[in-house]
């Protein structure tokens, strides 16, 4: 009667990207947040956050250049 507990399955990088994307806008459900703490890889989160910030900054610069050029 030896119970073996299996560690929680680690989330993929795409799941981390999705979590960062929705967190970026503040639209995470509590249920998702609770499950993320056990599954997400901190390295994936940092990389995903850097990618999302780079995309956001690029988008802002593009919009400003578009508005200023007209």
SEFIZA-3560 file (N, C-alpha, C; in Angstrom, 3 decimals):
REM SEFIZA-3560
<numar><xx>0.802</xx><yy>-1.169</yy><zz>0.000</zz><atom>N</atom></numar>
<numar><xx>0.000</xx><yy>0.000</yy><zz>0.000</zz><atom>CA</atom></numar>
<numar><xx>0.863</xx><yy>1.258</yy><zz>0.000</zz><atom>C</atom></numar>
<numar><xx>1.871</xx><yy>1.197</yy><zz>-0.810</zz><atom>N</atom></numar>
<numar><xx>2.775</xx><yy>2.332</yy><zz>-0.961</zz><atom>CA</atom></numar>
<numar><xx>2.229</xx><yy>3.245</yy><zz>-2.057</zz><atom>C</atom></numar>
<numar><xx>1.757</xx><yy>4.391</yy><zz>-1.656</zz><atom>N</atom></numar>
<numar><xx>1.200</xx><yy>5.336</yy><zz>-2.613</zz><atom>CA</atom></numar>
<numar><xx>2.315</xx><yy>6.161</yy><zz>-3.214</zz><atom>C</atom></numar>
<numar><xx>2.347</xx><yy>6.163</yy><zz>-4.521</zz><atom>N</atom></numar>
<numar><xx>3.328</xx><yy>6.982</yy><zz>-5.211</zz><atom>CA</atom></numar>
<numar><xx>2.615</xx><yy>8.194</yy><zz>-5.785</zz><atom>C</atom></numar>
<numar><xx>3.142</xx><yy>9.339</yy><zz>-5.469</zz><atom>N</atom></numar>
<numar><xx>2.559</xx><yy>10.552</yy><zz>-6.038</zz><atom>CA</atom></numar>
<numar><xx>3.362</xx><yy>10.942</yy><zz>-7.260</zz><atom>C</atom></numar>
<numar><xx>2.661</xx><yy>11.202</yy><zz>-8.335</zz><atom>N</atom></numar>
<numar><xx>3.347</xx><yy>11.606</yy><zz>-9.550</zz><atom>CA</atom></numar>
<numar><xx>3.460</xx><yy>13.124</yy><zz>-9.554</zz><atom>C</atom></numar>
<numar><xx>4.626</xx><yy>13.614</yy><zz>-9.945</zz><atom>N</atom></numar>
<numar><xx>4.784</xx><yy>15.067</yy><zz>-9.995</zz><atom>CA</atom></numar>
<numar><xx>3.878</xx><yy>15.642</yy><zz>-11.077</zz><atom>C</atom></numar>
<numar><xx>3.438</xx><yy>16.877</yy><zz>-10.918</zz><atom>N</atom></numar>
<numar><xx>2.578</xx><yy>17.464</yy><zz>-11.936</zz><atom>CA</atom></numar>
<numar><xx>3.296</xx><yy>17.572</yy><zz>-13.266</zz><atom>C</atom></numar>
<numar><xx>2.569</xx><yy>17.346</yy><zz>-14.334</zz><atom>N</atom></numar>
<numar><xx>3.132</xx><yy>17.403</yy><zz>-15.674</zz><atom>CA</atom></numar>
<numar><xx>3.533</xx><yy>18.844</yy><zz>-15.990</zz><atom>C</atom></numar>
<numar><xx>4.720</xx><yy>19.023</yy><zz>-16.526</zz><atom>N</atom></numar>
<numar><xx>5.202</xx><yy>20.352</yy><zz>-16.872</zz><atom>CA</atom></numar>
<numar><xx>4.505</xx><yy>20.832</yy><zz>-18.145</zz><atom>C</atom></numar>
<numar><xx>4.168</xx><yy>22.093</yy><zz>-18.175</zz><atom>N</atom></numar>
<numar><xx>3.476</xx><yy>22.681</yy><zz>-19.317</zz><atom>CA</atom></numar>
<numar><xx>4.449</xx><yy>22.930</yy><zz>-20.463</zz><atom>C</atom></numar>
<numar><xx>3.916</xx><yy>22.950</yy><zz>-21.669</zz><atom>N</atom></numar>
<numar><xx>4.728</xx><yy>23.219</yy><zz>-22.850</zz><atom>CA</atom></numar>
<numar><xx>5.036</xx><yy>24.713</yy><zz>-22.952</zz><atom>C</atom></numar>
<numar><xx>5.937</xx><yy>25.048</yy><zz>-23.857</zz><atom>N</atom></numar>
<numar><xx>6.300</xx><yy>26.452</yy><zz>-24.052</zz><atom>CA</atom></numar>
<numar><xx>5.115</xx><yy>27.243</yy><zz>-24.599</zz><atom>C</atom></numar>
<numar><xx>4.327</xx><yy>26.624</yy><zz>-25.470</zz><atom>N</atom></numar>
<numar><xx>3.161</xx><yy>27.324</yy><zz>-26.029</zz><atom>CA</atom></numar>
<numar><xx>2.124</xx><yy>27.613</yy><zz>-24.946</zz><atom>C</atom></numar>
<numar><xx>1.973</xx><yy>26.717</yy><zz>-23.991</zz><atom>N</atom></numar>
<numar><xx>1.064</xx><yy>26.966</yy><zz>-22.876</zz><atom>CA</atom></numar>
<numar><xx>1.581</xx><yy>28.146</yy><zz>-22.049</zz><atom>C</atom></numar>
<numar><xx>2.894</xx><yy>28.213</yy><zz>-21.900</zz><atom>N</atom></numar>
<numar><xx>3.494</xx><yy>29.339</yy><zz>-21.175</zz><atom>CA</atom></numar>
<numar><xx>3.266</xx><yy>30.646</yy><zz>-21.921</zz><atom>C</atom></numar>
<numar><xx>3.381</xx><yy>30.611</yy><zz>-23.254</zz><atom>N</atom></numar>
<numar><xx>3.130</xx><yy>31.802</yy><zz>-24.062</zz><atom>CA</atom></numar>
<numar><xx>1.680</xx><yy>32.264</yy><zz>-23.890</zz><atom>C</atom></numar>
<numar><xx>0.764</xx><yy>31.316</yy><zz>-23.901</zz><atom>N</atom></numar>
<numar><xx>-0.646</xx><yy>31.643</yy><zz>-23.737</zz><atom>CA</atom></numar>
<numar><xx>-0.896</xx><yy>32.249</yy><zz>-22.354</zz><atom>C</atom></numar>
<numar><xx>-0.292</xx><yy>31.679</yy><zz>-21.337</zz><atom>N</atom></numar>
<numar><xx>-0.464</xx><yy>32.187</yy><zz>-19.975</zz><atom>CA</atom></numar>
<numar><xx>0.079</xx><yy>33.605</yy><zz>-19.850</zz><atom>C</atom></numar>
<numar><xx>1.236</xx><yy>33.863</yy><zz>-20.435</zz><atom>N</atom></numar>
<numar><xx>1.829</xx><yy>35.202</yy><zz>-20.367</zz><atom>CA</atom></numar>
<numar><xx>0.987</xx><yy>36.187</yy><zz>-21.168</zz><atom>C</atom></numar>
<numar><xx>0.504</xx><yy>35.769</yy><zz>-22.333</zz><atom>N</atom></numar>
<numar><xx>-0.309</xx><yy>36.650</yy><zz>-23.167</zz><atom>CA</atom></numar>
<numar><xx>-1.560</xx><yy>37.103</yy><zz>-22.431</zz><atom>C</atom></numar>
<numar><xx>-2.278</xx><yy>36.155</yy><zz>-21.835</zz><atom>N</atom></numar>
<numar><xx>-3.507</xx><yy>36.527</yy><zz>-21.130</zz><atom>CA</atom></numar>
<numar><xx>-3.202</xx><yy>37.284</yy><zz>-19.839</zz><atom>C</atom></numar>
<numar><xx>-2.121</xx><yy>36.956</yy><zz>-19.189</zz><atom>N</atom></numar>
<numar><xx>-1.739</xx><yy>37.688</yy><zz>-17.974</zz><atom>CA</atom></numar>
<numar><xx>-1.317</xx><yy>39.121</yy><zz>-18.301</zz><atom>C</atom></numar>
<numar><xx>-0.746</xx><yy>39.300</yy><zz>-19.477</zz><atom>N</atom></numar>
<numar><xx>-0.323</xx><yy>40.617</yy><zz>-19.927</zz><atom>CA</atom></numar>
<numar><xx>-1.502</xx><yy>41.579</yy><zz>-19.946</zz><atom>C</atom></numar>
<numar><xx>-2.680</xx><yy>41.072</yy><zz>-20.276</zz><atom>N</atom></numar>
<numar><xx>-3.887</xx><yy>41.893</yy><zz>-20.322</zz><atom>CA</atom></numar>
<numar><xx>-4.734</xx><yy>41.764</yy><zz>-19.069</zz><atom>C</atom></numar>
<numar><xx>-4.294</xx><yy>40.951</yy><zz>-18.128</zz><atom>N</atom></numar>
<numar><xx>-5.009</xx><yy>40.809</yy><zz>-16.867</zz><atom>CA</atom></numar>
<numar><xx>-6.268</xx><yy>39.969</yy><zz>-16.967</zz><atom>C</atom></numar>
<numar><xx>-6.277</xx><yy>39.015</yy><zz>-17.871</zz><atom>N</atom></numar>
<numar><xx>-7.479</xx><yy>38.209</yy><zz>-18.102</zz><atom>CA</atom></numar>
<numar><xx>-7.285</xx><yy>36.741</yy><zz>-17.730</zz><atom>C</atom></numar>
<numar><xx>-6.633</xx><yy>36.472</yy><zz>-16.625</zz><atom>N</atom></numar>
<numar><xx>-6.424</xx><yy>35.090</yy><zz>-16.180</zz><atom>CA</atom></numar>
<numar><xx>-7.487</xx><yy>34.700</yy><zz>-15.176</zz><atom>C</atom></numar>
<numar><xx>-7.994</xx><yy>33.488</yy><zz>-15.321</zz><atom>N</atom></numar>
<numar><xx>-8.959</xx><yy>32.966</yy><zz>-14.348</zz><atom>CA</atom></numar>
<numar><xx>-8.209</xx><yy>32.427</yy><zz>-13.135</zz><atom>C</atom></numar>
<numar><xx>-8.839</xx><yy>32.488</yy><zz>-11.985</zz><atom>N</atom></numar>
<numar><xx>-8.214</xx><yy>31.998</yy><zz>-10.755</zz><atom>CA</atom></numar>
<numar><xx>-7.869</xx><yy>30.515</yy><zz>-10.882</zz><atom>C</atom></numar>
<numar><xx>-8.755</xx><yy>29.751</yy><zz>-11.494</zz><atom>N</atom></numar>
<numar><xx>-8.507</xx><yy>28.319</yy><zz>-11.667</zz><atom>CA</atom></numar>
<numar><xx>-7.239</xx><yy>28.083</yy><zz>-12.491</zz><atom>C</atom></numar>
<numar><xx>-7.056</xx><yy>28.855</yy><zz>-13.577</zz><atom>N</atom></numar>
<numar><xx>-5.855</xx><yy>28.728</yy><zz>-14.392</zz><atom>CA</atom></numar>
<numar><xx>-4.621</xx><yy>29.158</yy><zz>-13.619</zz><atom>C</atom></numar>
<numar><xx>-4.741</xx><yy>30.226</yy><zz>-12.860</zz><atom>N</atom></numar>
<numar><xx>-3.614</xx><yy>30.713</yy><zz>-12.072</zz><atom>CA</atom></numar>
<numar><xx>-3.161</xx><yy>29.655</yy><zz>-11.070</zz><atom>C</atom></numar>
<numar><xx>-4.111</xx><yy>28.996</yy><zz>-10.411</zz><atom>N</atom></numar>
<numar><xx>-3.771</xx><yy>27.971</yy><zz>-9.426</zz><atom>CA</atom></numar>
<numar><xx>-3.079</xx><yy>26.778</yy><zz>-10.070</zz><atom>C</atom></numar>
<numar><xx>-3.547</xx><yy>26.360</yy><zz>-11.230</zz><atom>N</atom></numar>
<numar><xx>-2.920</xx><yy>25.211</yy><zz>-11.886</zz><atom>CA</atom></numar>
<numar><xx>-1.562</xx><yy>25.584</yy><zz>-12.480</zz><atom>C</atom></numar>
<numar><xx>-1.404</xx><yy>26.851</yy><zz>-12.882</zz><atom>N</atom></numar>
<numar><xx>-0.141</xx><yy>27.292</yy><zz>-13.466</zz><atom>CA</atom></numar>
<numar><xx>1.011</xx><yy>27.230</yy><zz>-12.477</zz><atom>C</atom></numar>
<numar><xx>0.736</xx><yy>27.502</yy><zz>-11.226</zz><atom>N</atom></numar>
<numar><xx>1.815</xx><yy>27.524</yy><zz>-10.243</zz><atom>CA</atom></numar>
<numar><xx>2.506</xx><yy>26.175</yy><zz>-10.117</zz><atom>C</atom></numar>
<numar><xx>1.795</xx><yy>25.111</yy><zz>-10.411</zz><atom>N</atom></numar>
<numar><xx>2.390</xx><yy>23.778</yy><zz>-10.318</zz><atom>CA</atom></numar>
<numar><xx>2.979</xx><yy>23.309</yy><zz>-11.640</zz><atom>C</atom></numar>
<numar><xx>2.527</xx><yy>23.870</yy><zz>-12.754</zz><atom>N</atom></numar>
<numar><xx>2.913</xx><yy>23.341</yy><zz>-14.059</zz><atom>CA</atom></numar>
<numar><xx>3.946</xx><yy>24.163</yy><zz>-14.824</zz><atom>C</atom></numar>
<numar><xx>3.880</xx><yy>25.475</yy><zz>-14.707</zz><atom>N</atom></numar>
<numar><xx>4.708</xx><yy>26.320</yy><zz>-15.557</zz><atom>CA</atom></numar>
<numar><xx>6.175</xx><yy>26.291</yy><zz>-15.160</zz><atom>C</atom></numar>
<numar><xx>7.008</xx><yy>26.337</yy><zz>-16.180</zz><atom>N</atom></numar>
<numar><xx>8.454</xx><yy>26.364</yy><zz>-16.009</zz><atom>CA</atom></numar>
<numar><xx>8.886</xx><yy>27.837</yy><zz>-15.942</zz><atom>C</atom></numar>
<numar><xx>9.574</xx><yy>28.254</yy><zz>-14.890</zz><atom>N</atom></numar>
<numar><xx>9.959</xx><yy>29.664</yy><zz>-14.762</zz><atom>CA</atom></numar>
<numar><xx>10.812</xx><yy>30.174</yy><zz>-15.930</zz><atom>C</atom></numar>
<numar><xx>11.639</xx><yy>29.326</yy><zz>-16.497</zz><atom>N</atom></numar>
<numar><xx>12.462</xx><yy>29.744</yy><zz>-17.639</zz><atom>CA</atom></numar>
<numar><xx>11.567</xx><yy>30.041</yy><zz>-18.839</zz><atom>C</atom></numar>
<numar><xx>10.558</xx><yy>29.203</yy><zz>-19.056</zz><atom>N</atom></numar>
<numar><xx>9.610</xx><yy>29.442</yy><zz>-20.148</zz><atom>CA</atom></numar>
<numar><xx>8.867</xx><yy>30.761</yy><zz>-19.945</zz><atom>C</atom></numar>
<numar><xx>8.512</xx><yy>31.051</yy><zz>-18.706</zz><atom>N</atom></numar>
<numar><xx>7.777</xx><yy>32.280</yy><zz>-18.412</zz><atom>CA</atom></numar>
<numar><xx>8.631</xx><yy>33.507</yy><zz>-18.723</zz><atom>C</atom></numar>
<numar><xx>9.884</xx><yy>33.483</yy><zz>-18.340</zz><atom>N</atom></numar>
<numar><xx>10.774</xx><yy>34.619</yy><zz>-18.594</zz><atom>CA</atom></numar>
<numar><xx>10.959</xx><yy>34.820</yy><zz>-20.098</zz><atom>C</atom></numar>
<numar><xx>11.204</xx><yy>33.739</yy><zz>-20.829</zz><atom>N</atom></numar>
<numar><xx>11.391</xx><yy>33.835</yy><zz>-22.279</zz><atom>CA</atom></numar>
<numar><xx>10.108</xx><yy>34.321</yy><zz>-22.949</zz><atom>C</atom></numar>
<numar><xx>8.964</xx><yy>33.772</yy><zz>-22.547</zz><atom>N</atom></numar>
<numar><xx>7.682</xx><yy>34.178</yy><zz>-23.120</zz><atom>CA</atom></numar>
<numar><xx>7.399</xx><yy>35.648</yy><zz>-22.822</zz><atom>C</atom></numar>
<numar><xx>7.722</xx><yy>36.101</yy><zz>-21.626</zz><atom>N</atom></numar>
<numar><xx>7.493</xx><yy>37.497</yy><zz>-21.263</zz><atom>CA</atom></numar>
<numar><xx>8.360</xx><yy>38.435</yy><zz>-22.103</zz><atom>C</atom></numar>
<numar><xx>9.605</xx><yy>38.072</yy><zz>-22.316</zz><atom>N</atom></numar>
<numar><xx>10.498</xx><yy>38.895</yy><zz>-23.138</zz><atom>CA</atom></numar>
<numar><xx>9.974</xx><yy>38.966</yy><zz>-24.568</zz><atom>C</atom></numar>
<numar><xx>9.506</xx><yy>37.845</yy><zz>-25.102</zz><atom>N</atom></numar>
<numar><xx>8.960</xx><yy>37.823</yy><zz>-26.455</zz><atom>CA</atom></numar>
<numar><xx>7.709</xx><yy>38.699</yy><zz>-26.546</zz><atom>C</atom></numar>
<numar><xx>6.810</xx><yy>38.571</yy><zz>-25.578</zz><atom>N</atom></numar>
<numar><xx>5.580</xx><yy>39.375</yy><zz>-25.589</zz><atom>CA</atom></numar>
<numar><xx>5.876</xx><yy>40.862</yy><zz>-25.461</zz><atom>C</atom></numar>
<numar><xx>6.826</xx><yy>41.232</yy><zz>-24.628</zz><atom>N</atom></numar>
<numar><xx>7.194</xx><yy>42.642</yy><zz>-24.483</zz><atom>CA</atom></numar>
<numar><xx>7.811</xx><yy>43.161</yy><zz>-25.778</zz><atom>C</atom></numar>
<numar><xx>8.646</xx><yy>42.363</yy><zz>-26.422</zz><atom>N</atom></numar>
<numar><xx>9.251</xx><yy>42.783</yy><zz>-27.694</zz><atom>CA</atom></numar>
<numar><xx>8.179</xx><yy>42.988</yy><zz>-28.760</zz><atom>C</atom></numar>
<numar><xx>7.205</xx><yy>42.096</yy><zz>-28.816</zz><atom>N</atom></numar>
<numar><xx>6.109</xx><yy>42.234</yy><zz>-29.780</zz><atom>CA</atom></numar>
<numar><xx>5.295</xx><yy>43.493</yy><zz>-29.467</zz><atom>C</atom></numar>
<numar><xx>5.017</xx><yy>43.724</yy><zz>-28.199</zz><atom>N</atom></numar>
<numar><xx>4.236</xx><yy>44.901</yy><zz>-27.795</zz><atom>CA</atom></numar>
<numar><xx>4.965</xx><yy>46.192</yy><zz>-28.152</zz><atom>C</atom></numar>
<numar><xx>6.245</xx><yy>46.269</yy><zz>-27.872</zz><atom>N</atom></numar>
<numar><xx>7.025</xx><yy>47.474</yy><zz>-28.177</zz><atom>CA</atom></numar>
<numar><xx>7.084</xx><yy>47.695</yy><zz>-29.686</zz><atom>C</atom></numar>
<numar><xx>7.293</xx><yy>46.619</yy><zz>-30.447</zz><atom>N</atom></numar>
<numar><xx>7.325</xx><yy>46.719</yy><zz>-31.908</zz><atom>CA</atom></numar>
<numar><xx>5.990</xx><yy>47.217</yy><zz>-32.442</zz><atom>C</atom></numar>
<numar><xx>4.914</xx><yy>46.718</yy><zz>-31.880</zz><atom>N</atom></numar>
<numar><xx>3.579</xx><yy>47.165</yy><zz>-32.291</zz><atom>CA</atom></numar>
<numar><xx>3.378</xx><yy>48.652</yy><zz>-31.988</zz><atom>C</atom></numar>
<numar><xx>3.785</xx><yy>49.084</yy><zz>-30.802</zz><atom>N</atom></numar>
<numar><xx>3.655</xx><yy>50.497</yy><zz>-30.447</zz><atom>CA</atom></numar>
<numar><xx>4.480</xx><yy>51.392</yy><zz>-31.368</zz><atom>C</atom></numar>
<numar><xx>5.705</xx><yy>51.007</yy><zz>-31.645</zz><atom>N</atom></numar>
<numar><xx>6.554</xx><yy>51.798</yy><zz>-32.528</zz><atom>CA</atom></numar>
<numar><xx>5.958</xx><yy>51.866</yy><zz>-33.928</zz><atom>C</atom></numar>
<numar><xx>5.426</xx><yy>50.757</yy><zz>-34.410</zz><atom>N</atom></numar>
<numar><xx>4.817</xx><yy>50.734</yy><zz>-35.739</zz><atom>CA</atom></numar>
<numar><xx>3.605</xx><yy>51.640</yy><zz>-35.809</zz><atom>C</atom></numar>
<numar><xx>2.770</xx><yy>51.627</yy><zz>-34.785</zz><atom>N</atom></numar>
<numar><xx>1.589</xx><yy>52.486</yy><zz>-34.758</zz><atom>CA</atom></numar>
<numar><xx>2.002</xx><yy>53.947</yy><zz>-34.724</zz><atom>C</atom></numar>
<numar><xx>2.990</xx><yy>54.295</yy><zz>-33.929</zz><atom>N</atom></numar>
<numar><xx>3.454</xx><yy>55.691</yy><zz>-33.839</zz><atom>CA</atom></numar>
<numar><xx>4.026</xx><yy>56.133</yy><zz>-35.177</zz><atom>C</atom></numar>
<numar><xx>4.829</xx><yy>55.283</yy><zz>-35.836</zz><atom>N</atom></numar>
<numar><xx>5.395</xx><yy>55.644</yy><zz>-37.135</zz><atom>CA</atom></numar>
<numar><xx>4.285</xx><yy>55.816</yy><zz>-38.171</zz><atom>C</atom></numar>
<numar><xx>3.275</xx><yy>54.990</yy><zz>-38.118</zz><atom>N</atom></numar>
<numar><xx>2.164</xx><yy>55.080</yy><zz>-39.053</zz><atom>CA</atom></numar>
<numar><xx>1.391</xx><yy>56.384</yy><zz>-38.854</zz><atom>C</atom></numar>
<numar><xx>1.142</xx><yy>56.742</yy><zz>-37.602</zz><atom>N</atom></numar>
<numar><xx>0.391</xx><yy>57.960</yy><zz>-37.313</zz><atom>CA</atom></numar>
<numar><xx>1.207</xx><yy>59.209</yy><zz>-37.648</zz><atom>C</atom></numar>
<numar><xx>2.477</xx><yy>59.209</yy><zz>-37.335</zz><atom>N</atom></numar>
<numar><xx>3.322</xx><yy>60.387</yy><zz>-37.566</zz><atom>CA</atom></numar>
<numar><xx>3.567</xx><yy>60.584</yy><zz>-39.069</zz><atom>C</atom></numar>
<numar><xx>3.635</xx><yy>59.523</yy><zz>-39.834</zz><atom>N</atom></numar>
<numar><xx>3.942</xx><yy>59.658</yy><zz>-41.260</zz><atom>CA</atom></numar>
<numar><xx>2.763</xx><yy>60.225</yy><zz>-42.048</zz><atom>C</atom></numar>
<numar><xx>1.575</xx><yy>60.197</yy><zz>-41.512</zz><atom>N</atom></numar>
<numar><xx>0.417</xx><yy>60.705</yy><zz>-42.266</zz><atom>CA</atom></numar>
<numar><xx>0.089</xx><yy>62.097</yy><zz>-41.935</zz><atom>C</atom></numar>
//
